[in-house]
Amino acid sequence: MRIAFAGTPEFSVAALDALHAAGHDIVGVFTQPDRPAGRGQKLTSSPVAQRAETLGLPTFKPLKMTAEAQTDLRALNAELMVVVAYGLILPAAALEIPQHGCFNIHASLLPRWRGAAPIQRSILAGDSETGITIMRMDVGLDTGPMLLKESLHITGETNAASLHDALAAMGARLIVDAVAQLTRGELREEVQPVEGATYARKISKEEARLDWSLSAEELALRVRGYNPMPVAWTELGGERVRIFEARMEPGNADAAPGTIVAAENDGIRVACGAGLLDILKLQRPGGKPLSAAEAIRGRPLLGEMFS
């Protein structure tokens, strides 16, 4: 099938690779323009653009899906457009250009977690499962009819990084299956139910600051949900400390929330509004991420307070 592809971040690359490996003719790739990145703020192309270049695929980088960009899309004569975390709004006119419309790989079990950050929000909310929905796009925000769906269990060890990778692989597999079913005339659509719809708003750096008056259970969810971006953080002695791994411990401490009540090789335990948060990996300014054992070497920490 002649497929136009639209995607930008690393999450999208697996789907592009899978469609290409399945033998489909990727007639063009749309991705966001090059952006400054890294410490040197060097102009850098998106992960999808880099992969498209490796595969020798024609690439388009419009700022918006303007009339000119739609003309480029129309000229590709694509039978289908596959959209994965593209980051730009596709107007109704663009959605109608491919013969079979536009399929989207969405990283949640719709209608739960429509919007920009479904992976992180599912963990932050304490959901026990999430998954991938392949949907036909319409002009709404992730409101189109569902085509395929598959679930994935969220465990107490799942963080946003591991869930991202698992869902990227699942989405890549499901989109190849969806296109195969479309080719055979077997694909069926299901209208999304109104009940259960939630919105996954973008993640901000400020919301990743830990509030020690919350329960250890809630804080552990936040540490997992904000890893690897933007990473949960707090302050210790006026310095910002990033927390990469932590777990909830039962029991309570007779200490103010944020107080370090134990600092041992297997974890740094902190009093919370309820329960204890056991920090396993953290990072001080200018340093590398450290295990608890490394962090307490030369600095006992016991009795100090996070704020």
C-alpha positions as CSV (number, residue, x, y, z in Angstrom):
1,M,0.0,0.0,0.0
2,R,1.1,3.6,-0.7
3,I,1.5,5.1,2.7
4,A,2.3,8.7,3.9
5,F,3.8,8.7,7.4
6,A,3.6,11.6,9.9
7,G,5.6,11.4,13.2
8,T,8.3,13.2,15.1
9,P,9.7,11.7,18.3
10,E,11.5,8.4,19.0
11,F,8.1,6.8,19.8
12,S,7.1,7.1,16.1
13,V,10.3,5.5,14.7
14,A,9.2,1.9,15.5
15,A,6.0,2.2,13.5
16,L,7.9,3.7,10.5
17,D,10.4,0.9,10.6
18,A,7.6,-1.7,10.9
19,L,5.6,-0.4,7.9
20,H,8.8,-0.2,5.8
21,A,9.8,-3.7,6.8
22,A,6.4,-5.0,5.9
23,G,7.0,-4.0,2.3
24,H,4.7,-1.0,2.1
25,D,5.6,1.9,-0.2
26,I,6.3,4.8,2.2
27,V,5.8,7.6,-0.3
28,G,6.6,10.5,2.0
29,V,7.3,11.3,5.6
30,F,6.0,14.4,7.4
31,T,7.8,15.5,10.6
32,Q,8.3,18.7,12.6
33,P,11.0,21.1,11.6
34,D,14.6,20.9,12.9
35,R,14.9,22.3,16.4
36,P,17.9,23.5,18.6
37,A,18.9,20.6,20.9
38,G,21.6,19.7,23.4
39,R,23.9,22.0,25.3
40,G,25.2,23.6,22.2
41,Q,21.6,24.2,20.9
42,K,22.7,22.8,17.5
43,L,19.9,22.6,15.0
44,T,18.8,19.0,15.0
45,S,16.4,17.0,12.9
46,S,13.7,14.9,14.6
47,P,14.3,11.1,15.3
48,V,11.7,10.4,12.5
49,A,13.5,12.7,10.1
50,Q,16.8,11.0,10.9
51,R,15.3,7.5,10.3
52,A,13.6,8.6,7.1
53,E,17.0,9.9,5.8
54,T,18.6,6.5,6.6
55,L,15.8,4.7,4.7
56,G,16.0,7.1,1.8
57,L,12.5,8.4,2.1
58,P,11.3,11.8,0.9
59,T,10.8,14.1,4.0
60,F,8.6,17.2,4.5
61,K,9.0,19.5,7.5
62,P,6.2,22.1,7.4
63,L,5.6,24.4,10.4
64,K,1.9,23.8,10.0
65,M,-0.2,21.7,7.8
66,T,-0.9,24.6,5.5
67,A,-2.4,24.6,2.0
68,E,1.1,24.2,0.6
69,A,1.8,21.2,2.8
70,Q,-1.5,19.7,1.8
71,T,-0.6,20.2,-1.8
72,D,2.6,18.2,-1.1
73,L,0.6,15.5,0.6
74,R,-1.9,15.3,-2.3
75,A,1.0,15.0,-4.8
76,L,2.1,11.8,-3.1
77,N,-1.1,10.0,-4.1
78,A,-1.1,8.1,-0.8
79,E,-3.8,5.5,-0.2
80,L,-3.4,5.9,3.6
81,M,-1.7,8.2,6.0
82,V,-0.3,6.8,9.3
83,V,0.1,9.4,12.1
84,V,2.1,8.7,15.3
85,A,2.8,11.5,17.7
86,Y,3.3,14.0,14.9
87,G,2.6,17.1,17.1
88,L,0.8,19.1,14.5
89,I,-2.9,19.5,14.0
90,L,-4.2,18.0,10.8
91,P,-7.2,20.0,9.5
92,A,-10.2,18.2,8.0
93,A,-9.1,18.9,4.5
94,A,-5.8,17.1,5.1
95,L,-7.5,14.1,6.7
96,E,-9.5,13.6,3.5
97,I,-6.6,13.6,1.1
98,P,-5.5,9.9,1.4
99,Q,-7.9,7.4,-0.2
100,H,-8.5,5.6,3.1
101,G,-8.0,8.6,5.4
102,C,-5.6,8.8,8.3
103,F,-4.9,6.1,10.9
104,N,-3.4,7.2,14.3
105,I,-1.5,5.1,16.8
106,H,-2.5,6.4,20.2
107,A,-0.8,5.2,23.4
108,S,-3.8,4.6,25.6
109,L,-7.0,2.5,25.7
110,L,-9.3,5.2,24.3
111,P,-11.4,7.0,25.4
112,R,-9.2,7.1,28.5
113,W,-6.3,9.6,28.2
114,R,-7.0,11.5,25.0
115,G,-4.3,14.2,24.5
116,A,-0.6,14.8,24.7
117,A,0.8,12.8,27.5
118,P,-1.1,9.5,27.9
119,I,1.9,7.4,28.9
120,Q,2.8,9.5,31.9
121,R,-0.8,10.2,32.9
122,S,-1.7,6.5,33.1
123,I,1.1,5.9,35.5
124,L,0.5,9.1,37.6
125,A,-3.1,8.1,38.0
126,G,-2.2,4.6,39.3
127,D,-3.9,2.8,36.4
128,S,-3.4,-0.9,36.4
129,E,-3.5,-1.2,32.6
130,T,-3.0,0.9,29.4
131,G,-2.4,0.0,25.8
132,I,-2.6,1.0,22.2
133,T,-5.6,2.1,20.2
134,I,-5.4,2.3,16.4
135,M,-8.1,4.8,15.4
136,R,-9.3,6.6,12.3
137,M,-8.6,10.3,12.8
138,D,-11.4,12.9,12.7
139,V,-11.3,16.6,13.5
140,G,-11.7,16.0,17.3
141,L,-8.9,15.4,19.8
142,D,-8.4,11.6,19.7
143,T,-12.2,11.1,19.2
144,G,-12.2,9.1,16.0
145,P,-13.6,5.5,15.7
146,M,-11.4,2.7,17.0
147,L,-10.0,0.1,14.7
148,L,-7.8,-2.1,16.9
149,K,-7.0,-2.2,20.6
150,E,-4.6,-4.1,22.8
151,S,-3.9,-3.8,26.5
152,L,-0.8,-3.9,28.6
153,H,-0.4,-4.4,32.4
154,I,1.2,-1.6,34.4
155,T,3.2,-3.0,37.3
156,G,4.8,-1.4,40.3
157,E,8.1,-1.4,38.4
158,T,6.8,0.3,35.3
159,N,8.0,3.8,34.6
160,A,7.4,6.1,31.7
161,A,10.5,5.0,30.0
162,S,9.8,1.3,30.0
163,L,6.1,1.9,29.2
164,H,7.1,4.2,26.2
165,D,9.3,1.4,24.7
166,A,6.7,-1.3,25.2
167,L,3.9,0.7,23.7
168,A,6.0,1.9,20.8
169,A,6.7,-1.8,19.9
170,M,3.0,-2.7,20.4
171,G,1.9,0.2,18.2
172,A,4.3,-0.8,15.5
173,R,2.9,-4.3,15.4
174,L,-0.7,-3.3,15.6
175,I,-0.5,-0.7,12.7
176,V,1.0,-3.3,10.4
177,D,-1.9,-5.6,11.4
178,A,-4.4,-2.8,10.8
179,V,-3.1,-2.1,7.3
180,A,-3.2,-5.8,6.5
181,Q,-6.8,-6.0,7.6
182,L,-7.6,-2.9,5.6
183,T,-6.1,-4.4,2.5
184,R,-8.2,-7.6,3.0
185,G,-11.4,-5.6,3.7
186,E,-11.6,-7.0,7.2
187,L,-11.1,-3.9,9.3
188,R,-14.1,-2.9,11.5
189,E,-14.7,0.4,13.2
190,E,-16.1,1.0,16.7
191,V,-17.3,4.4,17.9
192,Q,-15.7,5.5,21.1
193,P,-18.0,5.5,24.1
194,V,-18.7,8.8,25.8
195,E,-18.2,7.4,29.3
196,G,-14.7,7.2,30.7
197,A,-13.1,9.9,28.5
198,T,-10.2,11.7,30.2
199,Y,-7.7,14.3,29.1
200,A,-3.9,13.8,29.3
201,R,-2.6,17.3,29.5
202,K,1.1,18.0,28.8
203,I,3.7,17.4,31.5
204,S,5.4,20.5,33.0
205,K,8.7,20.7,34.8
206,E,7.1,22.5,37.8
207,E,4.5,19.8,38.4
208,A,7.4,17.2,38.8
209,R,8.4,18.9,42.1
210,L,7.6,16.5,44.9
211,D,5.3,17.6,47.6
212,W,6.3,15.7,50.7
213,S,2.9,16.2,52.4
214,L,1.5,13.7,49.9
215,S,1.5,10.0,50.7
216,A,4.5,7.8,49.8
217,E,2.2,5.9,47.4
218,E,1.4,9.0,45.4
219,L,5.0,10.2,45.4
220,A,6.2,6.8,44.1
221,L,3.8,7.1,41.2
222,R,5.2,10.5,40.4
223,V,8.8,9.3,40.4
224,R,7.8,6.5,38.0
225,G,5.6,8.7,35.9
226,Y,8.2,11.5,35.4
227,N,11.1,9.2,34.5
228,P,12.8,9.9,32.1
229,M,11.2,13.3,31.5
230,P,11.0,15.8,33.2
231,V,12.2,13.7,36.2
232,A,10.8,14.2,39.7
233,W,12.7,16.7,41.8
234,T,13.0,18.3,45.2
235,E,15.5,20.5,47.0
236,L,18.1,19.6,49.6
237,G,20.1,22.4,51.2
238,G,19.1,24.8,48.5
239,E,20.2,22.4,45.7
240,R,17.8,20.8,43.3
241,V,18.0,17.0,43.5
242,R,16.4,14.8,40.8
243,I,14.9,11.5,41.9
244,F,15.0,8.7,39.3
245,E,13.9,5.7,41.3
246,A,11.9,5.3,44.5
247,R,9.5,2.9,46.1
248,M,6.8,3.1,48.8
249,E,7.6,1.6,52.2
250,P,5.0,0.7,54.8
251,G,4.8,2.4,58.2
252,N,5.2,6.0,59.3
253,A,7.9,8.0,60.9
254,D,7.6,10.4,63.8
255,A,9.2,13.2,61.7
256,A,8.0,16.1,59.5
257,P,7.3,15.3,55.9
258,G,10.5,15.5,53.8
259,T,12.8,14.4,56.7
260,I,15.4,11.8,55.9
261,V,14.8,9.2,58.6
262,A,17.2,6.5,57.3
263,A,20.1,6.7,54.9
264,E,21.5,3.2,54.1
265,N,23.1,1.5,51.2
266,D,19.8,-0.1,50.1
267,G,17.8,3.1,50.2
268,I,17.3,6.6,51.6
269,R,14.0,6.7,53.5
270,V,12.0,9.9,53.7
271,A,9.0,10.7,55.9
272,C,5.9,11.6,53.8
273,G,2.3,12.7,54.6
274,A,1.6,9.0,55.0
275,G,4.2,6.2,54.7
276,L,7.8,6.4,53.7
277,L,9.4,6.9,50.3
278,D,12.5,4.9,49.8
279,I,14.8,6.7,47.3
280,L,17.0,4.3,45.3
281,K,18.6,6.6,42.7
282,L,19.1,10.3,42.7
283,Q,21.2,13.1,41.1
284,R,22.7,16.2,42.5
285,P,23.4,19.3,40.3
286,G,26.3,18.7,37.9
287,G,26.7,15.1,38.8
288,K,25.6,11.8,37.5
289,P,22.7,9.7,38.8
290,L,23.8,7.9,42.0
291,S,22.6,4.8,43.8
292,A,21.6,5.2,47.5
293,A,24.9,3.7,48.5
294,E,26.9,6.1,46.3
295,A,24.8,9.1,47.5
296,I,25.5,8.6,51.2
297,R,29.2,8.0,50.7
298,G,30.9,11.0,52.5
299,R,27.5,12.6,53.3
300,P,25.4,10.7,55.9
301,L,22.1,12.6,55.0
302,L,20.3,11.3,58.1
303,G,18.2,14.0,59.6
304,E,18.4,16.4,56.6
305,M,15.2,17.5,55.0
306,F,14.0,17.7,51.5
307,S,11.7,20.6,50.6
